[in-house]
Amino acid sequence: MNETTKNGKGWRIMRRILIGLAVFATLIAIFYAEEDWRGKRAWEQCKREFEAKGMVLDWNAYIPPPVPDDQNFFKAPKMQEWFVGRGGSDLSKRLQSQNANLTSSVGAATNLIATAEAAKTYLSWSDQFKPDFDLIGRALKRPFARMDGDYSQPYNVPIPDYITVRAVARVLAQRARCYFLLGEPEKALDELTLLNDSRRLLEGAPTSQPMTLVAAMINVAVAGLYVDTIADGFRKHVWQEPQLIALEKQLNEITLPRWVADSFRMEPVHDICFFETTPADKIVDLVSGPGPSGKAAGVWSRLKNPLYLYMKFAPRGWRYQNMVNMIKHAPPPSDSFDMEQALISPPVFEEYSRNYNQFFGSKSPFKTLAAIALPNFTKATQTTAHNQAMAD
């Protein structure tokens, strides 16, 4: 075989390879185009359906309007510093500096301070925080609670510092229990009133937006601690008529289902906006957390992460299909809650839980992000119903 023949044969092989690659690339392009079109069409149909039912799917509608500084809880001295962000504040560190076994956890009934002498010791230690609690009490007299921050993207929304909220609640509840042991119910009422009022910083007045499920459930937990401490006062037979009148008024104003229902409306919209507008790298870092060094994961770490591969290489239409499932498989607040009576419908949530478990029991690229995004609404509902029933 001469050189010309060899070259001709080599060229024919190369041409076939190039044609094959071109065909393959064309098929891939057609696949992506079709999946993107199908996903986008499914999402647009879903949006029209749920907006016709009155659901608001525009994230901008959940951004709270500005409020006057002098009427804003978070503009009072120290409040933004203490109660906004993650990881605790100077106040929470000081509140938790006492031996942990002297305090009860939020929502728990355990109280290891059982004698008048131990109560006096705890009150003596915690009296150092009275100026801080007075500052919080004055700030809570302001009618609004809007945190400073960037609300344009869901992952940038400022969040309450739940560690500090819990730390304040634990110490106030413990102080009230100490006053039970000392036979001073009026002082116990003062501690519990501040504990109950502190829930306002989680409720985002005047709009309660954006009401995240986490904020709603911390509100539920603090309310549970408040109610449990009142019940402890009944067990110890310390309440007298003046305190009972004040407590009845406070308890009548607890409507936990309202806040949880608001969070149920907001959570799917938060997730939709997050997955629709956030780059793949950012999603992976936020969902999976930082690398061992505390910094964003490197390229190699991301390539080993299935979520990153999905976000980077899956058709964008699959994101839209997931967004459809985020909407369709979130619980319907209007069917689940009776706002006038502050009631939750167990049969509705039992059916929802069955449908949720059945749907997400099988794997699908159309469920990957929805399964990550949708929280345990059933557990949240059970806890809310329990704590509201206790308040009632």
Order of alpha helices (4+ residues) and beta strands (2+ residues): alpha-alpha-alpha-alpha-alpha-alpha-alpha-alpha-alpha-alpha-alpha-alpha-alpha-alpha-alpha-alpha-beta-beta-alpha-alpha-alpha
